[in-house]
Amino acid sequence: METKAVAKYIRISPQKARLVADVVRGMNVDNAVTTLRFMPKKAARILRKVIESAVANADQNDSIDVDTLYVKEILVDGGPMLKRFRPRAQGRATRILKRTSHITVVVDEN
């Protein structure tokens, strides 16, 4: 039986979060959390929290053994963008897009 956790409107670009998500996809939950704990990326801390939340959600179900969980899928989708403007040469302004992410983690038993 699978359970999931969703984190929305996270202030990190989806491209940067997907780089970290690709590393832990398919791993055992314990190995994934340990890998993310020692990874020097901002997305690693965020993904670790979402994975731990999915494990806590699975722990609420009595029929699931938490020790046999693995990361079945991690989806990193783009959220709404914050639009900001930056001054440029000759009186112009350019738009800066501050991207957000929606992160979904699904864990399942082996």
C-alpha positions in Angstrom: 0.0 0.0 0.0 1.4 3.4 -0.9 1.2 6.7 0.9 2.2 10.2 -0.2 3.1 13.6 1.0 2.9 16.9 -0.9 4.8 20.2 -0.3 3.5 23.1 -2.2 4.8 26.6 -3.1 8.4 25.8 -2.2 10.8 28.6 -3.1 13.2 26.6 -5.2 13.3 26.2 -9.0 12.0 22.9 -10.2 15.1 22.3 -12.3 17.3 22.4 -9.2 15.0 20.2 -7.1 14.8 17.6 -9.9 18.6 17.2 -9.8 18.4 16.0 -6.2 15.1 14.0 -6.7 16.7 11.9 -9.5 19.4 10.7 -7.0 17.0 9.3 -4.4 14.2 8.0 -6.7 13.7 4.2 -6.2 15.9 4.1 -3.0 15.0 2.5 0.3 13.6 5.3 2.6 16.5 4.9 5.2 19.1 5.2 2.5 17.4 8.1 0.8 17.1 10.1 4.1 20.8 9.4 4.9 21.9 10.4 1.4 19.9 13.6 1.6 21.2 14.4 5.1 24.8 14.7 3.8 24.1 16.3 0.4 25.1 20.0 0.3 22.1 21.3 -1.6 19.1 23.3 -0.5 16.7 20.9 -2.3 18.1 18.0 -0.3 16.9 19.4 3.0 13.4 20.1 1.5 13.1 16.6 -0.1 14.2 15.0 3.1 11.4 16.7 5.0 8.8 15.6 2.5 10.1 12.0 2.5 10.0 11.9 6.3 6.4 13.3 6.1 5.4 10.5 3.7 6.9 7.9 6.1 5.0 9.5 9.0 1.8 9.3 7.0 2.5 5.6 6.3 3.1 5.1 10.0 -0.5 6.1 10.7 -1.7 3.0 8.8 -1.4 -0.2 10.9 -1.1 -2.5 7.9 2.1 -0.9 6.6 5.6 -1.9 7.8 7.6 1.3 7.9 10.9 -0.6 7.7 10.2 -1.9 4.2 9.3 1.4 2.5 11.0 2.7 -0.6 10.6 5.9 -2.6 8.3 4.8 -5.4 8.1 8.2 -7.1 9.1 11.8 -6.7 7.4 14.5 -8.8 8.7 18.0 -8.9 6.2 20.3 -10.7 6.5 24.0 -11.3 4.3 26.3 -9.1 3.4 29.9 -9.7 6.2 32.3 -10.4 6.9 35.5 -8.5 7.6 38.3 -11.1 10.1 40.9 -10.2 11.8 43.6 -12.2 15.5 44.5 -12.4 16.9 47.7 -13.7 19.1 47.4 -16.8 21.2 49.7 -19.0 19.7 52.8 -20.7 16.7 53.0 -18.5 15.3 49.6 -19.4 14.0 47.0 -17.0 13.9 43.2 -17.4 11.7 40.7 -15.7 13.1 38.2 -13.2 11.1 35.0 -12.6 11.4 33.6 -9.1 10.2 30.1 -9.5 8.4 27.9 -7.0 7.9 24.1 -6.9 5.3 21.6 -5.9 7.0 18.4 -4.6 5.1 15.1 -4.3 6.7 12.0 -2.8 5.0 8.5 -3.0 6.4 5.7 -0.8 5.4 2.1 -1.1 6.2 -1.2 0.5 8.7 -3.6 -1.1 
